[in-house]
């Protein structure tokens, strides 16, 4: 009788897990050994990683290609500032509250934009983001179109400069690692099986009894809340919020889409690889001005033509690599 064993982990995944834990521990101690510039850069890396991971969860597994996620980035910032300025809520405590409020706002927004599909959904999500930006620009209590900065009385609640920078960095690190862990755990659950089925074929998944609409609605709301928390953190890091910066489609959606497309959509590893590539290109080519953006666009086109599944998708398909396996492996024994 042929014997077999079923497992999920591989040697590569176990090594990757140990490396990830070690790296997280080293970075968690960064405020004691790193400079302020490093903390800012590493925190920004974690923010983009979290945004890319969440966008990939929507587009890569449910087909919700949103170009309006900046709506929730900006909403998170404005909610946080409103809670801190008008209700006396501690800025750090306002971050999870901003996520909760944004998730509640996302419920009626989802009911509206989910009436659209495909390219119409993408355009509708962008239109909703513009509506949010215009509403924020009319909020005179929050500076209107020019925005507003946190007053000294509020920033003092964040502590001295070192403590403020360390707290924001730790929160960014927690959000980046937390979003990755959440997506990994989600894809290994029964919901993950439904998401994988939806990614592969919506028609087939419907025939299997998967309630596609309910799954998409739930994920959209969860992603909106987490995105708002990231937006709240971004605004706290800058100590200022303004409509154009908070709801910037280039900063919080276009670059995020580039990261996911380059790294590999529909994979956990893709956003990690894409974020690394994006930051390397930005650091070495940012001085070239508009040529830098032209190079990013050209690179995205080349990758989509040569490796439609992204850099990690190409490597995984060719070499069978999997750092975060979510499926089962069957090994037969003689």
C-alpha positions as CSV (number, residue, x, y, z in Angstrom):
1,X,0.0,0.0,0.0
2,X,1.3,3.4,-0.9
3,X,1.8,5.7,2.0
4,X,1.8,9.4,1.9
5,X,2.1,12.4,4.2
6,X,0.3,15.8,4.0
7,X,2.1,19.0,5.1
8,X,2.0,22.7,4.4
9,X,5.5,23.9,5.4
10,X,8.6,23.4,3.4
11,X,12.3,23.8,4.3
12,X,12.3,27.2,2.5
13,X,9.2,28.4,4.4
14,X,10.6,27.3,7.8
15,X,13.9,29.2,7.0
16,X,11.9,32.2,5.8
17,X,9.8,32.2,9.0
18,X,12.9,32.2,11.2
19,X,14.5,35.0,9.1
20,X,11.3,37.0,9.4
21,X,11.1,36.6,13.2
22,X,14.8,37.6,13.5
23,X,14.4,40.6,11.3
24,X,11.3,41.7,13.2
25,X,13.2,41.5,16.5
26,X,16.2,43.5,15.1
27,X,13.9,46.1,13.7
28,X,11.8,46.4,16.9
29,X,15.0,47.4,18.6
30,X,15.9,50.0,15.9
31,X,15.0,53.1,18.0
32,X,17.9,52.3,20.3
33,X,20.5,51.7,17.5
34,X,19.3,53.4,14.3
35,X,19.2,57.1,13.3
36,X,16.0,59.1,12.8
37,X,16.4,58.9,9.0
38,X,16.5,55.1,9.1
39,X,13.5,55.0,11.3
40,X,11.6,57.2,8.9
41,X,12.7,55.1,5.9
42,X,11.9,51.8,7.6
43,X,8.6,53.0,8.8
44,X,7.7,54.2,5.3
45,X,8.7,50.8,3.9
46,X,6.4,49.1,6.4
47,X,3.5,51.5,5.5
48,X,3.9,50.7,1.7
49,X,4.2,47.0,2.4
50,X,0.9,47.1,4.4
51,X,-0.9,49.1,1.7
52,X,0.4,46.8,-1.0
53,X,-0.6,43.7,1.0
54,X,-4.1,44.9,1.5
55,X,-4.6,46.1,-2.1
56,X,-3.3,42.7,-3.3
57,X,-5.8,41.0,-1.0
58,X,-8.6,42.8,-2.8
59,X,-7.4,42.8,-6.4
60,X,-5.4,39.5,-6.3
61,X,-8.0,37.3,-4.7
62,X,-11.4,38.9,-5.2
63,X,-10.9,40.8,-8.4
64,X,-11.7,44.2,-6.8
65,X,-9.2,46.4,-8.7
66,X,-9.7,49.6,-6.8
67,X,-7.9,52.8,-7.8
68,X,-9.5,54.7,-4.9
69,X,-7.9,53.2,-1.8
70,X,-6.5,56.7,-1.1
71,X,-10.0,57.5,0.1
72,X,-9.5,55.5,3.2
73,X,-5.9,56.7,3.7
74,X,-7.1,60.3,3.8
75,X,-10.2,59.4,5.8
76,X,-8.1,57.8,8.4
77,X,-5.9,60.9,8.7
78,X,-8.9,63.3,9.0
79,X,-10.7,61.1,11.5
80,X,-7.6,60.9,13.7
81,X,-7.1,64.7,13.6
82,X,-10.8,65.3,14.3
83,X,-10.7,63.0,17.3
84,X,-7.5,64.5,18.7
85,X,-8.5,68.2,18.1
86,X,-12.2,68.2,18.9
87,X,-12.7,65.3,21.3
88,X,-9.4,65.2,23.2
89,X,-8.6,61.6,22.2
90,X,-5.0,60.6,22.5
91,X,-3.5,60.6,18.9
92,X,-2.3,57.0,19.2
93,X,-5.7,55.8,20.6
94,X,-7.4,57.6,17.7
95,X,-5.7,55.3,15.2
96,X,-7.8,52.1,15.9
97,X,-10.9,54.3,16.3
98,X,-10.2,55.8,12.9
99,X,-10.1,52.3,11.5
100,X,-13.4,51.4,13.1
101,X,-15.1,54.6,11.8
102,X,-13.7,54.1,8.3
103,X,-15.0,50.4,8.3
104,X,-18.4,51.7,9.2
105,X,-18.2,54.3,6.4
106,X,-17.1,51.6,4.0
107,X,-20.3,49.6,4.4
108,X,-22.6,52.1,2.5
109,X,-19.7,52.9,0.1
110,X,-19.4,49.2,-0.7
111,X,-23.2,49.0,-1.3
112,X,-22.8,51.8,-3.8
113,X,-19.6,50.9,-5.7
114,X,-20.4,47.1,-5.8
115,X,-23.2,47.9,-8.2
116,X,-20.4,48.4,-10.7
117,X,-18.0,45.7,-12.1
118,X,-14.6,45.5,-13.8
119,X,-13.3,48.8,-15.1
120,X,-16.5,50.6,-13.9
121,X,-15.8,49.5,-10.4
122,X,-12.2,50.9,-10.6
123,X,-13.5,54.2,-11.9
124,X,-16.3,54.3,-9.3
125,X,-13.8,53.8,-6.5
126,X,-11.7,56.6,-7.8
127,X,-14.7,58.9,-8.0
128,X,-15.6,58.1,-4.4
129,X,-12.1,59.0,-3.3
130,X,-12.4,62.3,-5.1
131,X,-15.8,62.9,-3.3
132,X,-14.0,62.3,0.0
133,X,-11.2,64.7,-1.0
134,X,-13.7,67.5,-2.0
135,X,-15.6,67.0,1.3
136,X,-12.3,67.3,3.3
137,X,-11.4,70.5,1.3
138,X,-14.7,72.1,2.5
139,X,-14.1,71.3,6.1
140,X,-13.1,74.7,7.3
141,X,-12.6,73.5,10.9
142,X,-9.8,71.3,9.6
143,X,-8.1,74.0,7.5
144,X,-10.1,73.5,4.3
145,X,-8.1,73.1,1.2
146,X,-4.8,74.1,2.8
147,X,-5.1,71.5,5.6
148,X,-4.1,71.7,9.3
149,X,-1.2,70.8,11.5
150,X,-1.5,69.3,15.0
151,X,-1.0,72.0,17.6
152,X,1.8,71.8,20.2
153,X,-0.7,70.8,22.9
154,X,-1.6,67.7,21.0
155,X,1.9,66.7,19.9
156,X,3.1,66.9,23.5
157,X,0.8,63.9,24.2
158,X,3.1,61.9,21.9
159,X,6.0,62.5,24.2
160,X,9.5,63.8,23.4
161,X,10.9,63.6,19.9
162,X,12.6,60.2,20.5
163,X,9.5,58.7,22.0
164,X,7.3,60.1,19.2
165,X,9.5,58.7,16.5
166,X,9.9,55.4,18.2
167,X,6.1,55.0,18.8
168,X,5.3,55.8,15.2
169,X,7.9,53.5,13.9
170,X,6.7,50.6,16.2
171,X,3.2,51.2,15.0
172,X,4.3,51.1,11.3
173,X,6.2,48.0,11.9
174,X,3.3,46.4,13.7
175,X,0.9,47.3,10.9
176,X,3.2,46.1,8.2
177,X,3.9,42.7,9.9
178,X,0.3,42.5,11.1
179,X,-1.2,42.9,7.6
180,X,1.1,40.2,6.3
181,X,0.3,37.9,9.2
182,X,-3.4,38.5,8.8
183,X,-3.4,37.8,5.1
184,X,-1.3,34.6,5.7
185,X,-3.7,33.4,8.4
186,X,-6.7,34.3,6.3
187,X,-5.5,32.4,3.3
188,X,-4.8,29.3,5.4
189,X,-8.3,29.3,6.7
190,X,-11.6,28.2,5.2
191,X,-12.1,31.8,3.9
192,X,-8.7,31.4,2.2
193,X,-10.0,28.4,0.3
194,X,-13.0,30.5,-0.9
195,X,-10.7,33.4,-1.9
196,X,-8.4,31.0,-3.8
197,X,-11.4,29.6,-5.6
198,X,-12.7,33.1,-6.4
199,X,-9.2,34.1,-7.7
200,X,-9.0,31.0,-10.0
201,X,-12.6,31.1,-11.3
202,X,-15.6,33.0,-10.0
203,X,-18.0,30.9,-12.1
204,X,-16.6,27.7,-10.6
205,X,-16.6,29.0,-7.1
206,X,-20.2,30.0,-7.4
207,X,-21.1,26.5,-8.5
208,X,-19.4,25.3,-5.3
209,X,-21.8,27.3,-3.2
210,X,-19.3,30.1,-2.3
211,X,-21.2,33.4,-1.6
212,X,-18.9,35.6,-3.6
213,X,-20.8,38.9,-2.9
214,X,-20.7,38.4,0.9
215,X,-17.0,37.5,0.9
216,X,-16.1,40.5,-1.3
217,X,-18.2,42.9,0.9
218,X,-16.6,41.7,4.1
219,X,-13.1,41.9,2.7
220,X,-13.7,45.4,1.3
221,X,-14.8,46.6,4.7
222,X,-11.9,45.0,6.6
223,X,-9.4,46.4,4.1
224,X,-10.9,49.8,4.3
225,X,-10.6,49.9,8.1
226,X,-7.0,48.7,8.1
227,X,-6.1,51.2,5.3
228,X,-7.6,54.0,7.4
229,X,-5.4,53.0,10.3
230,X,-2.4,53.2,8.0
231,X,-3.5,56.6,6.8
232,X,-3.9,57.8,10.4
233,X,-0.3,56.7,11.1
234,X,0.9,58.5,8.0
235,X,-0.8,61.8,9.1
236,X,0.6,61.5,12.6
237,X,4.1,60.9,11.2
238,X,3.8,64.2,9.3
239,X,1.9,66.0,12.1
240,X,-0.2,67.5,9.3
241,X,-3.1,66.6,7.1
242,X,-4.3,68.2,3.8
243,X,-6.7,67.1,1.1
244,X,-4.2,66.9,-1.7
245,X,-1.6,64.9,0.3
246,X,-4.0,62.7,2.3
247,X,-6.0,61.7,-0.8
248,X,-3.1,61.5,-3.3
249,X,-3.8,58.9,-5.9
250,X,-0.2,58.8,-6.9
251,X,1.3,58.2,-3.4
252,X,-1.3,55.8,-2.0
253,X,-2.7,54.0,-5.0
254,X,-0.6,54.3,-8.2
255,X,2.7,53.4,-6.5
256,X,1.0,50.6,-4.5
257,X,-0.4,49.1,-7.7
258,X,3.1,49.3,-9.2
259,X,4.5,47.4,-6.2
260,X,2.0,44.6,-6.5
261,X,2.2,44.3,-10.3
262,X,6.0,44.2,-10.2
263,X,6.2,41.7,-7.3
264,X,3.4,39.4,-8.3
265,X,-0.4,39.8,-7.8
266,X,-2.2,37.1,-6.0
267,X,0.7,36.0,-3.9
268,X,1.8,36.8,-0.4
269,X,5.5,37.2,-1.3
270,X,4.7,39.5,-4.3
271,X,4.1,42.7,-2.3
272,X,7.3,42.1,-0.3
273,X,9.4,41.8,-3.4
274,X,7.7,44.7,-5.1
275,X,8.2,47.0,-2.1
276,X,11.9,46.2,-2.0
277,X,12.2,46.8,-5.7
278,X,10.2,50.1,-5.5
279,X,12.3,51.5,-2.6
280,X,15.6,50.5,-4.3
281,X,14.5,52.3,-7.5
282,X,13.3,55.3,-5.6
283,X,16.5,55.7,-3.6
284,X,18.8,55.4,-6.6
285,X,16.7,57.1,-9.3
286,X,14.7,59.8,-7.4
287,X,17.1,62.5,-8.4
288,X,16.2,62.0,-12.1
289,X,12.8,63.8,-11.6
290,X,10.2,62.9,-14.2
291,X,12.6,60.4,-15.8
292,X,12.2,58.4,-12.6
293,X,8.5,58.1,-13.1
294,X,9.0,57.2,-16.7
295,X,11.4,54.4,-15.8
296,X,8.9,53.0,-13.3
297,X,6.2,52.9,-15.9
298,X,8.5,51.3,-18.5
299,X,9.6,48.7,-16.0
300,X,6.0,47.9,-15.1
301,X,5.2,47.4,-18.8
302,X,8.2,45.2,-19.4
303,X,7.5,43.0,-16.3
304,X,3.8,42.6,-17.3
305,X,4.9,41.5,-20.8
306,X,7.8,39.2,-19.8
307,X,6.4,37.9,-16.5
308,X,2.6,38.5,-16.3
309,X,2.6,37.0,-12.8
310,X,5.3,39.4,-11.5
311,X,8.8,38.7,-10.4
312,X,7.9,36.4,-7.6
313,X,5.2,34.6,-9.7
314,X,7.9,33.9,-12.3
315,X,10.4,32.6,-9.8
316,X,7.7,30.5,-8.0
317,X,6.5,29.0,-11.3
318,X,10.0,28.2,-12.6
319,X,11.7,27.0,-9.4
320,X,8.8,26.0,-7.2
321,X,9.6,28.4,-4.4
322,X,7.0,29.1,-1.7
323,X,8.0,31.1,1.4
324,X,4.5,31.4,2.7
325,X,2.7,28.2,1.6
326,X,-1.1,28.2,2.1
327,X,-2.0,25.0,0.4
328,X,-1.2,21.4,1.2
329,X,1.6,19.3,-0.1
330,X,1.2,15.5,-0.5
331,X,4.4,13.5,-0.3
332,X,4.2,9.8,-1.4
333,X,6.4,7.2,0.3
334,X,7.4,3.9,-1.1
